Amino acid sequence: MSRPRLKVIVTRRLPKPVEKRLAEFFDVTLRDSDEPMTRTELVEAVQTCDVLVPTLNDRINSGLIGQAAERLKLIANYGAGIDHIDVHTARQNGILVSNTPDVLTDDTADMTMALILAVTRRLPDGLAKMQSGDWQGWSPTDLLGRRITGRRLGIIGMGRIGQAVATRARAFSMQIHYHDRQRLRPVVEEGIGANYWEDLDDMIAGMDVISINCPYTTESYHLMNARRLRLMKPDAVIVNTSRGELIDEGALTRMISRGAIAGAGLDVFEHRSAANPDLKPRGSVVLMPHMGSATVEGRLEMGERVVLNIKTFHDGHRPPDQVIPSMV
């Protein structure tokens, strides 16, 4: 006798092949609109499904989890980050949480390097000049950026993404430095040519480029606060493809406005989709709409991991990408 199909609700439009795969295996309710669910819609969802598939725009907090029906047993997040989900409360209520780690490592590292190049070589300024028709031809003094060869790159967070960034930056002949709570094994450090700094402040003060690649936790909120931003050299730039909350965006804006920091490349923002308006007019700042994972391959792989996690759970086993509360 076949088991009944799990009732799965997806909170956001997903790539068509992913939606098709979900429909093959589960009784799935897909999202017609590409807008995030309202709070009322989320409450209805957790009260009527066995598995919820949210995205980073959905706030799955204790209040929402407290309104879930007993049938909800898995939150299969479409994405690696889980700071929008109260994993502890979910576990206390007998609900497992899974995510899609590792599949976006290369995509995010590529975006990090793209932002480093865009800021240091003033690509937005050149693009704007071409689009406006103001370019009058080559000039020896026009649109001068900075060379990245030989520059010191300080990576904050040397996990998979940080190491992928280091590998790419080394190909550009940058000097690789890093800070992390745990030092890499010597063989790994040697392989990517990375120099470890135990003191984050000391590293920041000596770098030409700072790249943030660590996860967001309650402890890392405003990791780059006003005090640490002031440690940066005036000609240094900062790039963030991790989580916006890791930088005090107001302090960063003030530092850039008075020339205390040369520039910034941001793919994420402290207030999610609302970048500080004072950052937008500045040519030394490159703002991207959270495109770090925006590749066809990455989004499809994310979907496959979601399907795998739900199928494994339905078969009575622990989802391979289950998030353990102590890890958060």
Residue pairs with C-beta under 8 A, 6 or more apart in sequence:
3 314
5 25
5 26
5 27
6 26
6 27
6 50
6 51
6 310
6 314
7 26
7 27
7 29
7 48
7 49
7 50
7 51
7 71
8 22
8 26
8 27
8 28
8 29
8 49
8 50
8 51
8 52
8 53
8 76
8 310
9 28
9 29
9 45
9 48
9 49
9 51
9 52
9 53
10 19
10 22
10 28
10 29
10 30
10 31
10 53
10 78
11 31
11 36
11 37
11 41
11 42
11 45
11 52
11 53
11 54
11 55
11 57
11 58
12 31
12 34
12 36
12 37
12 54
12 55
12 57
12 58
12 78
13 19
13 30
13 31
13 32
13 33
13 34
14 22
14 30
14 31
14 78
14 299
14 303
15 296
15 299
15 300
15 303
17 300
17 303
18 299
18 300
18 302
18 303
18 304
18 306
18 307
19 28
19 30
21 303
21 304
21 307
22 28
22 30
22 53
22 303
22 306
22 307
23 30
25 307
25 310
25 311
26 51
26 310
29 49
31 37
36 55
36 57
36 58
37 45
37 58
39 64
42 58
42 60
42 64
43 64
43 67
45 52
46 52
46 64
46 65
46 67
46 68
46 69
46 72
47 67
47 68
47 69
47 72
48 69
49 71
49 72
50 71
50 72
50 73
50 74
51 72
51 73
51 74
51 75
51 76
51 310
51 313
52 60
52 72
52 74
52 75
52 76
53 76
53 77
53 78
53 306
53 310
54 60
54 75
54 77
54 78
54 84
54 85
55 77
55 78
55 79
56 79
56 81
56 84
57 84
57 272
58 84
59 84
60 75
60 84
60 85
60 86
60 90
61 86
61 89
62 86
62 89
65 86
65 89
65 90
65 93
65 95
66 89
66 93
68 93
68 95
70 94
72 95
73 94
73 95
73 96
73 313
74 95
74 96
74 97
74 98
74 309
74 310
74 313
74 319
75 85
75 90
75 95
75 96
75 97
75 98
76 98
76 306
76 309
76 310
76 313
76 319
77 85
77 97
77 98
77 99
77 100
77 306
78 100
78 302
78 303
78 306
79 99
79 100
79 293
79 302
80 99
80 100
80 101
80 102
80 103
80 104
81 99
81 215
81 216
81 243
82 97
82 99
82 323
82 328
83 215
83 216
83 217
83 243
83 245
85 97
85 323
87 97
87 323
87 325
87 328
88 325
88 328
90 96
90 97
91 97
91 325
96 313
96 318
96 319
96 322
97 322
97 323
98 306
98 309
98 313
98 319
98 320
98 321
98 322
98 323
99 321
99 323
100 301
100 302
100 305
100 306
100 309
100 321
101 321
102 160
103 298
103 301
103 302
103 305
104 161
104 292
104 293
104 298
104 302
105 160
105 161
105 164
106 164
107 292
107 293
107 294
107 295
107 297
107 298
108 161
108 164
108 213
108 241
108 292
108 293
109 161
109 164
109 165
109 167
109 168
110 168
111 241
111 267
111 288
111 291
111 292
112 161
112 165
112 168
112 211
112 213
112 239
112 241
112 292
113 165
113 168
113 169
113 172
115 239
115 241
115 265
115 266
115 267
115 286
115 288
116 148
116 153
116 169
116 209
116 211
116 237
116 239
116 265
117 123
117 148
118 124
118 265
118 286
119 237
119 239
119 262
119 263
119 264
119 265
119 284
119 285
119 286
120 145
120 146
120 147
120 148
120 151
120 209
120 237
120 263
121 145
121 146
122 143
122 144
122 145
122 283
122 284
123 286
124 283
124 286
125 143
125 283
126 143
128 283
129 135
129 143
146 235
146 262
148 169
148 172
148 174
148 209
149 172
149 173
149 174
150 173
150 174
150 175
151 174
151 175
151 208
151 209
152 174
152 175
152 177
152 206
152 207
152 208
152 209
153 165
153 166
153 169
153 174
153 175
153 176
153 177
153 207
153 208
153 209
153 211
154 177
154 178
154 179
154 197
154 203
154 204
154 206
154 207
154 209
154 210
154 211
155 162
155 165
155 166
155 176
155 177
155 178
155 179
155 194
155 211
155 213
156 162
156 178
156 179
156 180
156 200
156 210
156 211
156 212
156 213
156 214
156 223
156 224
157 178
157 179
157 180
157 212
157 213
157 214
157 215
157 242
158 166
158 178
158 179
158 180
158 184
158 194
158 213
159 180
159 213
159 214
159 215
161 213
161 241
161 242
162 178
162 180
162 211
162 213
162 214
163 184
163 188
163 192
165 211
165 213
166 176
166 178
166 192
166 193
166 194
167 192
169 176
170 176
170 192
170 193
174 209
175 195
176 192
176 193
176 194
176 195
177 194
177 195
177 196
177 197
177 203
177 206
177 207
178 184
178 194
178 195
178 196
178 197
178 203
179 196
179 197
179 198
179 199
179 200
179 203
180 196
180 214
183 189
183 196
183 198
184 194
184 196
188 194
189 195
189 196
197 203
200 228
201 228
201 231
204 210
204 228
204 231
204 232
205 231
205 232
205 233
206 233
207 232
207 233
207 236
208 233
208 235
208 236
208 237
209 236
209 237
209 238
209 239
210 224
210 232
210 236
210 237
210 238
210 239
211 238
211 239
211 240
211 241
212 223
212 224
212 238
212 239
212 240
212 241
212 242
212 246
212 247
213 241
213 242
214 220
214 223
214 242
214 246
215 242
215 243
216 242
216 243
216 245
216 246
217 328
220 245
220 246
221 245
221 246
222 245
222 246
222 247
222 248
223 246
223 247
224 238
224 246
224 247
224 248
224 252
225 248
225 251
226 248
226 251
226 254
226 255
229 238
229 247
229 248
229 251
229 252
229 255
229 260
229 261
230 255
230 260
232 238
232 255
232 260
232 261
234 259
234 260
234 261
234 262
235 262
236 261
236 262
237 261
237 262
237 263
237 264
237 265
237 284
238 247
238 252
238 261
238 263
238 264
238 265
239 264
239 265
239 266
240 246
240 247
240 264
240 265
240 266
240 267
240 268
241 267
241 268
241 292
242 268
243 268
244 266
244 268
244 269
244 270
244 271
244 272
245 270
247 266
247 270
248 270
249 269
249 270
249 271
249 275
249 276
249 279
250 276
252 261
252 264
252 276
252 279
253 276
253 278
253 279
255 261
256 263
256 264
256 279
256 282
256 284
256 285
257 278
257 282
262 284
263 282
263 284
263 285
263 286
264 279
264 284
264 285
264 286
265 285
265 286
265 288
266 275
266 279
266 285
266 286
266 287
266 288
267 288
267 289
267 290
267 291
267 292
268 290
268 292
269 275
269 276
269 287
270 276
273 289
273 290
275 287
279 285
279 287
280 287
293 299
293 302
305 321
308 319
308 320
308 321
309 319
309 320
309 321
309 322
310 319
312 318
312 319
312 320
313 319
